[in-house]
Amino acid sequence: MDYRLVEKYNVAVPRYTSYPAVPLWDSTDLNPERWMNQVVEAFEKDREISLYIHLPYCESLCTYCGCNKHITKNHLVEQPYVQAVLKEWRMYTSRFPEKAILREIHLGGGTPTFFSPENLRVLIEGILAEAEVADFHSFSFEAHPFSTSDEHLETLFNLGFNRLSLGIQDFDPKILSLINRFQTAEQVEHIVSKAREIGYESINFDLIYGLPQQTEGNIRTNLKWVESLKPDRIAFYSYAHVPGVAPSQRAYDESDLPLGEAKWNLYRLGADGFLKMGYQEIGMDHFALPQDDLAKSARAHKLHRNFMGYTPHHTHLALALGASSISDVWSAFAQNEKKLKDYLHRVNTEDYPPLIKTHYHSDEDLKTRAKLLNLICHFEGEWLDERDYFDDFLKSRFRLLEEDGLLKVFPYQVKVTRKGRAFIRNVCSVLDRKLSAGELQKPTFSKAV
């Protein structure tokens, strides 16, 4: 690829985990009763739900991380947090006319394996006591190689978990030290082996390109480990340097980072390596072996994307519990209190989930959201039944991308080219009428590459 394209399109754009992007929500109506009514309405359409649980604690601070987390070595915090999450869960289930059917559970963080196996058992048993489990379900958790024990793997497997995601980022001890993350390749190797022995169906590796002092040699080493351990899925994320949002990133400056063409070469080397090993490219940043459910759903044109990432399952209701987590009822979003102390106080003293932000979709929002999902999941969009949506403004903007070979424009359809897949965030931004030119200049969003 001509690197001039990378320079042209490497601008700040949302990652489109939602539409509108969270900073662009209209949060003027923070009415908890209205939100609960929307939840029940979504539940009545379909009892099958997805559930995300945010577990924010970490023992040490990984300086690259922009997630909501709380650093402590005091494990006495575990039980009060588990009880708060279960109380929040009951706020929802008490409104349901019958038991929910859990299609997905994902434990995210923070570091879910900060919690002891026993406390995770209490949490999940408390969740399951209020629900049924779908025959075909996907229960997953994020695992830190340093803190994940055999007992964690066995306890969660016995509770129905069948997937895990290992936060590796890079295998080089020097780079891990720079980002204050401590684990070994041997620990990763052991967890993969033990998880497969126990019976886990799918293992994901989280890897990052663009980390401080990362070189093409590091990417080649990571590829060797991937080839050896053969995870079922890979999430290959761009390091987003946003120290204004994540102050811990000030531990190093831009002189330590591979930027511009150097960073692009890291991406191409990694992505090409995964494809040569037989992985299938899934939407943005993700790769999966052909036999994995994610790859199967992509081929069947059933892939979906929510706040938990790409998934084979699309439920009308995706509830999120815990500090900072975001729920989705398709027609609206709601985010919980971000500050841990405030989250705990509000759950224990109020009768509603501790919301700080909501967004209720207009008809135009819903149309755009559906179009964006098709683009970011299937690399195409179609407007045959909504010709008024595909107006001259959109056509002219898509034509500019077509001139650069990023997509093909048809009368009522666009298809992203192979070249354009690397710029899918830019393609999606064409539909984003809420994203003004001024927003692109703010440090709110990371750059596309």
C-alpha positions in Angstrom: 0.0 0.0 0.0 1.1 3.5 -0.8 2.1 5.0 2.5 0.6 8.4 1.4 -2.8 6.8 2.1 -1.8 6.0 5.6 -0.7 9.6 6.2 -3.9 10.9 4.7 -6.3 8.7 6.7 -4.4 8.5 10.0 -6.7 11.0 11.8 -8.6 10.8 15.1 -11.9 8.9 14.7 -14.1 6.9 17.0 -13.7 3.1 17.3 -17.4 2.7 16.8 -18.0 0.3 19.6 -21.3 2.3 19.7 -23.1 4.9 17.6 -23.0 7.6 18.5 -19.6 7.4 20.1 -19.8 7.9 23.9 -18.4 11.5 23.9 -21.1 12.5 21.5 -24.2 11.1 23.4 -27.1 13.4 24.1 -27.2 13.0 27.9 -29.9 15.6 28.7 -32.4 13.0 29.9 -31.0 11.0 32.9 -34.4 9.5 34.0 -33.7 6.1 35.6 -37.4 5.0 35.3 -37.4 5.7 31.6 -34.2 3.6 31.3 -35.7 0.7 33.2 -38.8 0.8 31.0 -36.6 0.6 28.0 -34.8 -2.4 29.5 -38.1 -4.2 30.2 -39.4 -3.5 26.7 -36.2 -5.0 25.2 -36.5 -8.0 27.5 -40.1 -8.6 26.4 -38.9 -8.8 22.8 -36.4 -11.6 23.7 -35.6 -13.2 27.0 -32.1 -14.1 25.8 -29.6 -11.4 27.0 -25.9 -10.7 27.1 -24.3 -9.7 30.3 -21.0 -7.8 30.8 -19.6 -7.5 34.3 -16.8 -4.9 34.9 -14.3 -6.0 37.6 -12.0 -2.9 37.9 -9.3 -3.9 40.3 -5.6 -4.5 39.4 -2.6 -5.0 41.7 -0.4 -2.9 39.5 -0.8 -0.2 36.9 -0.1 -1.1 33.2 0.9 2.3 31.9 -0.5 1.8 28.4 -4.0 1.1 29.7 -6.9 3.4 29.1 -9.5 1.3 30.8 -11.4 2.1 34.0 -9.4 0.5 36.8 -8.5 0.8 40.5 -5.1 -0.1 41.7 -4.8 -1.9 45.0 -3.2 -4.9 46.7 -5.9 -5.0 49.3 -8.1 -8.0 48.4 -10.6 -7.2 51.1 -12.3 -5.1 48.4 -13.5 -8.2 46.6 -16.5 -9.2 48.6 -18.1 -5.8 48.9 -17.8 -5.3 45.2 -19.2 -8.7 44.4 -22.2 -8.0 46.6 -22.7 -4.6 45.0 -22.8 -6.1 41.5 -25.3 -8.8 42.6 -27.5 -6.1 44.1 -27.4 -4.1 40.8 -28.3 -7.3 38.9 -31.3 -7.8 41.2 -32.4 -4.3 40.4 -32.9 -5.5 36.8 -34.1 -9.0 37.4 -36.8 -7.8 39.8 -38.4 -5.9 36.9 -38.4 -8.9 34.5 -41.7 -10.8 34.2 -39.8 -14.1 34.0 -36.2 -15.3 34.3 -33.7 -14.1 31.7 -31.9 -16.6 29.5 -28.1 -15.8 29.5 -26.6 -16.2 26.1 -23.4 -14.4 26.9 -21.4 -13.4 30.0 -18.2 -11.6 29.8 -16.0 -10.7 32.8 -13.9 -7.6 31.9 -11.7 -5.2 33.7 -9.4 -4.2 35.3 -8.3 -7.7 36.0 -11.0 -10.2 36.6 -8.4 -12.7 37.9 -7.5 -10.2 40.6 -10.6 -11.8 42.3 -10.1 -15.1 44.1 -11.7 -18.2 42.5 -14.0 -18.4 45.5 -15.3 -14.8 45.1 -15.8 -15.3 41.4 -17.8 -18.4 42.2 -20.0 -16.4 44.6 -20.5 -13.8 41.9 -21.4 -16.2 39.1 -23.6 -18.4 41.2 -25.4 -15.2 42.4 -25.9 -14.2 38.7 -27.1 -17.7 37.7 -29.6 -17.9 40.6 -31.6 -15.2 38.9 -31.5 -16.6 35.3 -31.4 -19.6 33.0 -28.5 -20.5 30.7 -29.0 -20.8 26.9 -28.2 -24.3 25.5 -25.6 -22.6 23.2 -23.9 -20.0 25.3 -20.6 -18.1 25.4 -19.2 -17.3 28.8 -15.8 -15.7 28.7 -13.4 -13.8 30.9 -10.3 -11.7 30.6 -7.2 -13.4 32.1 -4.0 -11.8 33.2 -1.2 -14.5 32.7 0.4 -13.4 35.9 -2.6 -13.8 38.2 -4.6 -16.6 36.5 -4.2 -19.9 38.4 -5.3 -23.4 37.6 -8.0 -23.0 40.2 -9.4 -19.9 38.3 -9.6 -21.9 35.1 -11.3 -24.9 36.8 -13.7 -22.9 38.9 -15.0 -20.8 36.0 -15.2 -23.8 33.6 -17.3 -25.6 36.1 -19.6 -22.6 36.2 -20.1 -22.8 32.5 -17.3 -20.6 31.1 -16.0 -21.9 27.8 -13.9 -19.0 26.5 -11.0 -17.0 27.8 -9.0 -14.0 26.6 -5.4 -13.7 27.6 -4.1 -10.1 27.9 -0.6 -10.6 26.5 0.2 -7.4 24.5 3.7 -8.5 23.7 6.0 -11.4 24.6 9.2 -9.3 25.0 10.2 -8.9 28.7 11.8 -5.5 28.0 8.6 -4.0 26.4 6.5 -5.5 29.2 8.8 -3.9 31.8 8.4 -0.5 30.0 4.6 -0.7 30.3 4.8 -2.0 33.9 3.3 -5.4 33.0 4.9 -8.5 34.5 4.3 -12.0 33.1 6.3 -14.6 31.2 5.9 -16.5 28.0 6.0 -19.7 30.1 3.0 -18.5 32.1 1.0 -17.9 28.9 2.1 -21.3 27.6 0.9 -23.0 30.8 -2.5 -21.3 30.8 -3.1 -22.2 27.2 -2.2 -25.8 27.8 -4.2 -26.1 31.0 -7.3 -24.4 29.6 -7.3 -26.8 26.6 -6.8 -29.8 28.9 -9.8 -28.6 31.1 -12.0 -28.2 28.0 -12.2 -24.5 27.1 -13.5 -24.2 23.5 -11.9 -20.9 22.5 -8.8 -19.0 23.6 -8.1 -15.4 22.5 -4.8 -13.5 22.6 -4.8 -9.7 23.0 -1.7 -8.3 21.3 -0.8 -4.6 20.7 1.2 -3.0 18.0 2.8 0.4 18.5 4.0 0.0 22.0 7.0 1.9 23.2 10.3 0.7 21.7 8.4 -2.1 19.8 10.2 -3.2 16.6 9.5 -5.5 13.7 11.6 -8.0 15.5 9.2 -8.0 18.4 6.3 -8.6 16.0 8.1 -11.5 14.4 8.7 -13.0 17.9 5.0 -12.6 18.7 4.1 -14.3 15.5 6.3 -17.3 16.4 4.5 -17.6 19.7 1.1 -17.4 18.0 2.2 -20.1 15.5 3.3 -22.3 18.4 0.3 -21.9 20.7 -2.3 -21.4 18.0 -5.0 -19.4 19.8 -8.4 -19.6 18.3 -8.8 -15.8 18.1 -6.5 -12.8 18.1 -7.3 -9.2 18.9 -4.5 -7.1 17.3 -5.0 -3.6 18.7 -3.3 -0.4 17.8 -1.7 1.3 20.9 -3.7 4.5 21.4 -1.5 7.2 22.9 -3.9 9.5 24.6 -2.1 10.8 27.8 -4.8 13.4 28.2 -7.3 10.6 28.8 -4.9 8.1 30.3 -2.3 10.0 32.4 -0.3 6.9 33.1 0.8 7.0 29.5 3.0 10.0 30.5 5.5 7.3 31.7 7.0 7.6 28.2 6.7 10.1 25.5 6.3 10.0 21.7 10.1 9.6 21.2 9.7 6.1 22.6 6.9 5.2 20.2 7.0 3.8 16.7 5.0 6.3 14.8 3.8 6.9 11.2 5.3 4.5 8.7 7.1 2.6 11.4 3.9 1.8 13.2 2.1 1.0 10.0 4.8 -1.6 9.2 4.3 -3.2 12.5 0.6 -3.6 11.7 1.1 -5.0 8.2 3.7 -7.4 9.4 1.4 -8.8 12.1 -1.8 -8.8 10.1 0.0 -10.5 7.1 1.5 -13.0 9.5 -1.8 -14.0 10.9 -3.4 -14.4 7.5 -0.5 -16.6 6.3 -1.1 -18.9 9.3 -4.6 -19.4 8.2 -6.5 -16.9 10.3 -9.5 -15.2 8.9 -9.8 -11.4 9.2 -12.8 -10.5 11.3 -14.0 -6.9 11.1 -11.6 -4.4 12.6 -8.5 -5.6 14.6 -9.7 -9.3 14.9 -8.6 -12.6 13.4 -10.0 -16.1 14.0 -9.3 -19.6 12.9 -11.8 -20.8 10.3 -13.4 -23.3 12.6 -14.0 -20.7 15.4 -17.6 -19.5 16.0 -16.5 -15.9 15.2 -15.2 -16.9 11.8 -18.3 -19.1 11.1 -20.6 -16.2 12.0 -18.7 -13.8 9.8 -18.9 -16.2 6.8 -22.7 -16.6 7.5 -23.1 -12.8 7.6 -24.4 -13.0 11.2 -21.5 -11.3 13.0 -22.5 -8.6 15.5 -20.5 -6.1 17.5 -21.4 -4.7 20.9 -19.5 -3.1 23.8 -17.9 -6.5 24.6 -16.5 -6.7 21.1 -17.3 -8.9 18.1 -19.7 -11.7 18.8 -21.7 -14.4 17.0 -24.7 -13.5 19.1 -27.0 -10.5 18.7 -29.3 -10.0 21.7 -31.8 -7.1 22.0 -30.6 -6.6 25.5 -26.9 -6.3 26.5 -26.8 -5.4 30.2 -23.7 -4.2 31.9 -23.0 -4.3 35.6 -20.2 -2.7 37.7 -18.5 0.7 37.7 -18.3 2.5 34.3 -20.0 -0.3 32.4 -22.3 0.5 29.5 -25.6 -1.2 28.8 -27.4 -1.4 25.4 -31.1 -2.0 24.7 -30.6 -1.2 21.0 -32.8 1.9 21.2 -30.7 3.4 24.0 -27.4 3.3 25.9 -26.7 3.9 29.6 -23.4 4.2 31.4 -22.8 3.5 35.1 -21.0 5.7 37.6 -17.3 5.7 36.8 -15.8 6.4 40.1 -15.6 3.2 42.2 -16.4 4.8 45.5 -19.4 6.6 44.1 -20.6 3.4 42.3 -20.5 1.4 45.6 -22.3 4.1 47.5 -25.0 4.6 45.0 -25.7 0.9 44.6 -26.0 0.4 48.3 -28.2 3.5 48.9 -30.4 3.8 45.9 -33.1 1.7 44.2 -32.0 2.3 40.6 -28.8 1.3 38.8 -26.2 4.1 39.3 -26.4 5.8 35.9 -24.4 8.9 35.0 -25.1 9.0 31.3 -27.8 7.9 28.8 -28.5 8.3 25.1 -31.9 7.6 23.6 -31.7 7.0 19.8 -33.6 9.0 17.3 -34.9 7.3 14.2 -32.0 8.7 12.3 -29.6 7.3 14.9 -31.0 3.8 14.6 -30.7 3.9 10.8 -27.1 5.0 11.0 -26.3 2.5 13.7 -27.5 -0.4 11.6 -25.5 0.8 8.6 -22.4 1.2 10.7 -22.7 -2.3 12.1 -22.9 -3.7 8.6 -19.8 -1.8 7.6 -17.7 -2.7 10.6 -18.8 -6.3 10.7 -19.2 -7.2 7.0 -17.4 -4.4 5.1 -20.5 -3.4 3.1 -23.5 -1.3 3.3 -26.8 -1.3 1.4 -29.5 1.3 1.1 -31.9 -0.2 -1.5 -35.0 0.1 0.8 -33.9 3.4 2.2 -32.9 5.4 -0.8 -33.5 8.7 0.9 -30.7 7.8 3.5 -28.1 7.5 0.7 -28.3 11.1 -0.3 -25.9 13.2 -2.4 -24.0 14.2 0.6 -23.1 10.6 1.5 -22.4 9.7 -2.1 -20.0 12.5 -2.6 -18.1 11.5 0.6 -18.0 7.9 -0.4 -16.7 8.8 -3.9 -13.7 10.4 -2.3 -12.8 7.1 -0.6 -13.5 5.3 -3.8 -10.9 7.5 -5.6 -8.3 6.2 -3.1 -9.3 2.6 -3.7 -10.8 2.1 -0.2 -14.2 1.0 -1.4 -16.5 0.5 -4.4 -19.7 2.6 -4.7 -22.7 1.1 -6.4 -26.2 2.7 -6.9 -27.4 1.8 -3.4 -24.5 -0.1 -2.0 -20.9 0.3 -1.0 -18.3 -2.5 -0.6 -15.1 -2.0 1.3 -12.0 -3.2 -0.7 -9.2 -5.3 0.7 -7.1 -2.2 0.9 -9.9 -0.3 2.6 -10.3 -2.7 5.5 -7.4 -1.2 7.3 -9.3 2.1 7.3 -12.7 0.8 8.3 -13.0 3.5 11.0 -12.5 6.2 8.4 -15.2 4.5 6.2 -17.6 4.4 9.1 -17.0 8.1 9.9 -18.5 9.0 6.6 -21.9 8.0 8.0 -21.3 9.8 11.3 -23.1 13.1 10.9 -22.6 13.9 14.7 -18.9 14.0 14.2 -18.0 17.5 13.3 -14.6 18.6 11.9 -13.9 20.2 15.2 -14.3 16.9 17.1 -11.6 15.4 14.9 -9.1 17.9 16.3 -9.8 17.1 19.9 -7.8 14.4 21.8 -11.0 12.5 22.5 -10.4 9.8 19.9 -7.4 7.8 19.0 -5.9 7.9 15.5 -7.1 5.3 12.9 -3.7 3.6 12.6 
